[in-house]
Amino acid sequence: MSITVTTWSLEQTSPDDLRPAGHFPAGVRIVRAEVPSPEFSRFLYTAVGGDVHWTDRLPWTYAQWSGYLARPGVETWVAYENGTPAGFIELEAQDGGAVEIAYFGLIPAFRGRRIGGELLSYGVARAWDLAERWPGAEPVKRVWLHTCSKDGEHAMDNYLRRGFRLFATKTDEEPGGTAPGPWPGAHPAV
């Protein structure tokens, strides 16, 4: 069985494009994971993406995770609610002064609590100033991402509200099936 998946690519071309969400919910803080940790990054990847079919990194070995996370310009920013990881945004510096928001999302139990807009706002601001943290990096000229019809129902609206503009759309057929989830019986999608 296959499913039709639409992928949208969005971008900002100036820091002035960012429209912040507003105020952090009480008890929420965002911290950069400065020590590359394949275990922690894989946990975030599966906990956030398990119910929305993130599968591309599931076969990665420990060495692949380590190599990716150690690259200059790769950053993971984690939202915590009262000390518990709630979600993350992963930034990846690219040639030409671009920064991709490689992954962004919340663990299902934390969705619908007004954390996503704040995490995205904060992460986009960190994408725009990423070169300041990486000596020798090109100044950032563009922040971009892609989202798809498998992502959460509010994903596209959040991106548009933060000032992203659509620049490409494509539709593909992908294998269907049950989302892997972080493990059987994990918190269901909201």
Beta strands, then each sheet from edge to edge (+ up, - down):
strand 1: 2-12
strand 2: 28-32
strand 3: 74-81
strand 4: 84-94
strand 5: 98-106
strand 6: 142-148
strand 7: 165-175
sheet 1: 2+ 3- 4+ 5- 6- 1+ 7-
end
